[in-house]
Amino acid sequence: MPTKSKRAAASSKRWSAEVMRTSDALDIEHGAFASEDPRHIALSLKRSAERSKRRKAAPYQSAMSMLNFYINRAGKALPASRKKILDRAKSELRKAFGRD
């Protein structure tokens, strides 16, 4: 049986997956963050935010929050090239919602 510290570490590593599954932020499309095209990511998040029945905030706020959550959760493990794509997705998301 794992020690208390090992159990705590194992469960803390998976908290973001739990947030993605159960959060009231929004229901995202499967593979929404997998694309290499920032516009595709942004439009997928926009569609998800507008369709979601679980979100509490406005669609734009929910979509941007989920994108920021994904970027922040990856932290230093996120390659610079991937971060660049996701940062561009933020700009595309602003454009998609007419907030540029």
VEXMI-422613 format. One record per residue: residue number from 1; residue in one letter; x, y, z of N, C-alpha, C, O in turn. Coordinates in Angstrom, 2 decimals. Each point is the difference from the previous one (the first is absolute). Example, Ala and Ser with C-alpha at 12.3 -4.5 7.8 and 13.67 -1.06 7.14 Angstrom:
2
 resi resn     n_x     n_y     n_z    ca_x    ca_y    ca_z     c_x     c_y     c_z     o_x     o_y     o_z
    1    a   13.19   -5.69    7.80   -0.89    1.19    0.00    0.90    1.20    0.00    1.04   -0.02    0.66
    2    s   -1.39    1.07   -1.38    0.82    1.19    0.06   -0.77    1.09    0.73    0.51    1.11    0.17
END
This chain:
100
 resi resn     n_x     n_y     n_z    ca_x    ca_y    ca_z     c_x     c_y     c_z     o_x     o_y     o_z
    1    m    0.84   -1.17    0.00   -0.84    1.17    0.00    0.89    1.24    0.00    0.95    0.08    0.77
    2    p   -1.26    0.91   -1.64    0.84    1.19   -0.07   -0.09    0.82    1.27   -1.02    0.01    0.70
    3    t    2.11    0.68   -0.42   -0.01    0.87    1.17   -0.90    1.19   -0.28   -0.39    0.26   -1.14
    4    k    0.07    0.47    2.21   -0.91    1.14   -0.14    0.54    1.02   -0.99   -0.77    0.54   -0.81
    5    s    2.06   -0.26    0.85    0.57    1.01   -0.89   -0.06   -0.44   -1.47   -0.21    0.83   -0.88
    6    k    0.39   -2.12    0.62   -0.08   -0.49   -1.37   -1.43    0.08   -0.52   -0.22    0.34   -1.16
    7    r   -0.75   -0.66    2.00   -1.41    0.11   -0.41   -0.37    1.44   -0.28   -0.67    0.28   -0.99
    8    a    1.11    0.62    1.84   -0.30    1.42   -0.19    0.63    0.51   -1.29   -0.63    0.76   -0.74
    9    a    1.86   -1.18    0.48    0.68    0.43   -1.21   -0.70   -0.54   -1.24   -0.16    0.71   -0.99
   10    a   -0.26   -1.96    1.04   -0.67   -0.61   -1.15   -1.33    0.69   -0.28   -0.32    0.26   -1.16
   11    s   -0.43    0.04    2.19   -1.29    0.65   -0.23    0.16    1.45   -0.42   -0.81    0.50   -0.77
   12    s    1.85    0.18    1.25    0.19    1.40   -0.38    0.46    0.13   -1.44   -0.20    1.05   -0.62
   13    k    0.80   -2.08    0.07    0.43    0.04   -1.39   -1.20   -0.08   -0.95    0.10    0.41   -1.16
   14    r   -1.21   -0.91    1.63   -1.14   -0.21   -0.87   -1.14    1.01    0.23   -1.06   -0.13   -0.60
   15    w    1.27    1.10    1.44   -1.09    0.91    0.33   -0.48    0.77   -1.22   -1.19    0.33   -0.09
   16    s    2.09   -0.03   -0.85   -0.42    0.77   -1.17   -0.91   -0.83   -0.90   -0.92    0.55   -0.63
   17    a    1.15   -1.84    0.55   -0.88   -0.86   -0.79   -1.39   -0.01    0.61   -1.01    0.00   -0.71
   18    e    0.96   -0.01    2.03   -1.29    0.05    0.70   -0.71    1.32   -0.28   -1.21    0.04   -0.20
   19    v    1.97    1.04    0.20   -0.58    1.32   -0.29   -0.57    0.01   -1.42   -1.10    0.49   -0.23
   20    m    1.85   -1.03   -0.72   -0.46   -0.02   -1.39   -1.29   -0.81   -0.15   -0.85    0.34   -0.81
   21    r    0.71   -1.41    1.60   -1.19   -0.84   -0.09   -1.21    0.60    0.71   -1.12   -0.09   -0.50
   22    t    1.34    0.71    1.64   -1.12    0.39    0.84   -0.22    1.50    0.13   -0.99    0.42    0.60
   23    s    1.86    0.38   -1.15   -0.11    1.45    0.15   -1.28    0.52   -0.63   -0.49   -0.53   -1.00
   24    d   -0.03    1.60    1.59   -1.16    0.66   -0.59    0.42    1.05   -1.02   -0.83    0.77   -0.48
   25    a    2.11   -0.73    0.16    0.48    0.97   -0.98   -0.65   -0.24   -1.36   -0.63    0.90   -0.56
   26    l    0.77   -2.09    0.02   -0.67   -0.38   -1.24    0.34   -1.42   -0.39    0.98   -0.57    0.48
   27    d   -1.78    0.01   -1.36    0.27   -1.32   -0.58    0.79    0.24   -1.27   -0.51    0.62   -0.94
   28    i    1.77   -1.08    0.89    0.80    0.24   -1.19   -0.04   -1.22   -0.92   -0.21   -1.13    0.44
   29    e    0.42    1.40   -1.74    0.05   -1.06   -0.99    1.24   -0.85    0.24    1.04    0.52    0.41
   30    h   -1.15   -1.81   -0.65    1.14   -0.89    0.14    1.11    0.44   -0.96   -0.26    0.23   -1.18
   31    g    1.48   -0.11    1.67    1.14    0.39   -0.83    0.04    1.47   -0.35    0.68    0.39   -0.95
   32    a   -1.38    0.43    1.70   -0.06    1.44   -0.31    1.37    0.65    0.00    0.24    0.93   -0.77
   33    f    0.66   -1.39    1.62    1.32    0.62    0.10    1.06   -0.73   -0.82    1.17    0.39    0.04
   34    a   -1.54   -1.40   -0.77    0.98   -0.82   -0.72    0.44    0.60   -1.32    1.06   -0.37   -0.52
   35    s   -1.83    1.27   -0.03    0.30    0.55   -1.32    1.27    0.85    0.01    0.38    0.56    1.02
   36    e    0.24   -0.47   -2.17    1.16    0.88   -0.19   -0.44    1.36   -0.53    0.82    0.91   -0.12
   37    d   -2.09   -0.77   -0.19   -0.55    1.24   -0.56   -0.69    0.80    1.10   -1.02   -0.44    0.54
   38    p    1.55    1.62   -0.20   -0.60    0.81    1.06   -1.46    0.36   -0.27   -0.81    0.05    0.92
   39    r    0.48    0.20   -2.17   -1.39    0.35   -0.35   -0.93   -1.18    0.27   -1.11    0.18    0.50
   40    h    1.56   -1.37   -0.83   -0.81   -1.21    0.24   -0.26   -0.17    1.50   -1.11   -0.33    0.40
   41    i    2.14    0.54    0.42   -0.15   -0.11    1.46   -1.02    1.03    0.49   -0.89   -0.32    0.78
   42    a    1.04    1.56   -1.25   -0.89    1.08    0.43   -1.45   -0.27   -0.40   -0.90    0.19    0.81
   43    l    0.68   -0.62   -2.03   -1.36   -0.26   -0.46   -0.62   -1.19    0.72   -1.20   -0.02    0.26
   44    s    2.02   -0.97    0.05   -0.49   -1.15    0.76   -0.43    0.44    1.40   -1.06   -0.41    0.48
   45    l    1.87    1.23    0.17   -0.36    0.51    1.32   -1.25    0.88   -0.06   -0.84   -0.03    0.90
   46    k    0.73    0.82   -1.96   -1.18    0.86   -0.15   -1.26   -0.86   -0.13   -1.00    0.25    0.67
   47    r    1.06   -1.25   -1.54   -1.15   -0.90   -0.17   -0.36   -0.67    1.33   -1.16   -0.06    0.38
   48    s    2.18   -0.43    0.30   -0.23   -0.67    1.28   -0.64    0.94    1.01   -0.93   -0.38    0.70
   49    a    1.43    1.59   -0.63   -0.52    0.96    0.97   -1.44    0.38   -0.30   -0.81    0.17    0.91
   50    e    0.50   -0.03   -2.18   -1.37    0.39   -0.37   -0.99   -1.15    0.18   -1.18    0.24    0.26
   51    r    1.63   -1.46   -0.39   -0.89   -1.16    0.14   -0.12   -0.52    1.42   -0.99   -0.66    0.34
   52    s    1.98    0.94    0.49    0.07   -0.60    1.33   -1.18    0.39    0.88   -0.42    1.16    0.05
   53    k   -0.08   -2.14    0.64   -1.08    0.22    0.96    0.57    0.15    1.42   -0.73    0.36    0.92
   54    r    2.03   -0.63   -0.76    0.59    0.02    1.33    0.66    1.33    0.35    0.33    0.21    1.17
   55    r   -0.13    0.66   -2.11    0.73    1.23    0.31   -0.83    0.95    0.83   -1.23    0.04   -0.10
   56    k    1.92    0.72    0.94   -0.68    0.98    0.85    0.19    1.41   -0.53   -0.84    0.87    0.24
   57    a    1.92   -0.63   -0.94    0.33    1.33   -0.51   -0.41    0.12   -1.47   -0.55   -0.93   -0.58
   58    a    0.84    2.07    0.00   -0.27    0.24   -1.43    0.90   -0.92   -0.83    1.05   -0.43    0.48
   59    p   -1.45    0.12   -1.71    0.80   -0.91   -0.83    1.46    0.44   -0.18    0.91   -0.83    0.10
   60    y   -0.69    2.12   -0.36    1.37    0.47   -0.19    0.84   -0.24    1.25    1.12   -0.51   -0.09
   61    q   -1.64    0.88    1.23    0.73   -0.16    1.25    0.29   -1.47    0.29    1.10   -0.34    0.45
   62    s   -2.06   -0.51   -0.69    0.20   -1.43    0.24    1.06   -0.59   -0.92    0.85   -0.77    0.44
   63    a   -0.91    1.14   -1.71    0.97   -0.52   -0.97    1.42    0.48    0.33    0.94   -0.79   -0.01
   64    m   -0.80    2.07    0.30    1.32    0.55    0.32    0.53   -0.60    1.31    1.19   -0.27    0.12
   65    s   -2.07    0.07    0.84    0.42   -0.60    1.27    0.52   -1.42   -0.20    1.01   -0.38    0.59
   66    m   -1.68   -0.39   -1.42    0.43   -1.38   -0.24    1.34   -0.01   -0.73    0.85   -0.84    0.29
   67    l   -0.66    1.73   -1.24    1.27    0.08   -0.71    1.13    0.38    0.96    1.07   -0.60   -0.03
   68    n   -1.31    1.59    0.87    1.01    0.41    0.98    0.28   -1.12    1.00    1.15   -0.22    0.37
   69    f   -2.19   -0.46    0.05    0.18   -1.13    0.93    0.92   -1.04   -0.63    0.92   -0.49    0.65
   70    y   -1.16    0.16   -1.91    0.80   -1.01   -0.69    1.47    0.44   -0.08    0.90   -0.80    0.26
   71    i   -0.67    2.05   -0.62    1.37    0.54   -0.12    0.68    0.01    1.37    1.13   -0.45    0.14
   72    n   -1.82    0.97    0.86    0.59    0.11    1.33    0.29   -1.36    0.62    1.01   -0.18    0.67
   73    r   -1.91   -0.78   -0.89    0.18   -1.32    0.58    1.22   -0.70   -0.58    0.69   -0.74    0.70
   74    a   -0.43    0.95   -1.98    1.17   -0.62   -0.63    1.29    0.60    0.56    1.01   -0.70    0.12
   75    g   -1.04    1.97    0.21    1.15    0.66    0.61    1.28   -0.12   -0.80    0.00    0.19   -1.22
   76    k    1.08   -0.49    1.91    1.32   -0.08   -0.64    0.12   -1.21   -0.92    0.89   -0.04   -0.85
   77    a   -1.77   -0.92    1.00    0.06   -1.20   -0.85   -0.51    0.28   -1.41    0.20   -0.81   -0.90
   78    l   -0.86    1.95    0.71   -0.54    0.35   -1.31    1.13    0.50   -0.90    0.64    1.01    0.32
   79    p   -0.38   -1.68   -1.43    1.06    0.45   -0.91   -0.30    1.41   -0.54   -1.16    0.38   -0.16
   80    a    2.20    0.37   -0.10   -0.15    1.38   -0.47   -0.81    0.07   -1.29   -0.80    0.92   -0.18
   81    s    0.99   -1.89   -0.71   -0.74    0.00   -1.26   -1.50   -0.18    0.23   -0.83    0.61   -0.67
   82    r    0.50   -1.47    1.63   -1.41   -0.25    0.33   -0.62    1.21    0.69   -1.15    0.35   -0.25
   83    k    1.92    0.28    1.13   -0.48    1.20    0.70   -0.28    1.11   -1.00   -0.97    0.74    0.14
   84    k    1.82   -0.64   -1.13   -0.19    1.02   -1.04   -1.32   -0.23   -0.74   -0.74    0.96   -0.26
   85    i    0.44   -2.19   -0.07   -1.25   -0.34   -0.68   -1.19    0.34    0.90   -0.98    0.58   -0.47
   86    l    1.06   -0.92    1.74   -1.11    0.26    0.92   -0.17    1.49    0.29   -1.12    0.48    0.18
   87    d    2.23    0.27   -0.15   -0.10    1.45    0.15   -0.66    0.63   -1.23   -0.77    0.95    0.12
   88    r    1.09   -1.48   -1.28   -0.67    0.48   -1.22   -1.48   -0.35    0.02   -0.84    0.75   -0.52
   89    a    0.52   -1.89    1.12   -1.40   -0.41    0.11   -0.78    1.01    0.85   -1.19    0.23   -0.24
   90    k    1.84    0.38    1.22   -0.65    1.04    0.80   -0.40    1.18   -0.90   -1.12    0.51    0.09
   91    s    2.04   -0.10   -0.94   -0.30    1.11   -0.92   -1.13   -0.38   -0.94   -0.89    0.81   -0.27
   92    e    0.92   -2.04   -0.23   -1.05   -0.47   -0.90   -1.35   -0.08    0.73   -1.04    0.28   -0.59
   93    l    1.08   -0.66    1.84   -1.23   -0.07    0.79   -0.60    1.40    0.18   -1.21    0.17   -0.09
   94    r    2.07    0.81    0.35   -0.48    1.38    0.11   -0.65    0.44   -1.31   -1.07    0.61    0.01
   95    k    1.69   -0.93   -1.12   -0.55    0.36   -1.32   -1.33   -0.71   -0.23   -0.95    0.61   -0.48
   96    a    0.89   -1.89    0.81   -1.21   -0.79   -0.21   -1.20    0.57    0.77   -1.13   -0.09   -0.46
   97    f    1.40    0.67    1.61   -1.07    0.60    0.80   -0.14    1.50   -0.25   -0.78    0.68    0.67
   98    g    1.54   -0.16   -1.64   -0.08    1.42   -0.34    0.57    0.92    1.07   -0.50    1.11    0.19
   99    r    1.52   -1.56    0.49    0.59    0.78    1.09    1.46    0.36   -0.28    0.78    0.16    0.94
  100    d   -0.41   -0.03   -2.17    1.40    0.32   -0.32    0.29    1.44   -0.01    1.14    0.40   -0.25
END
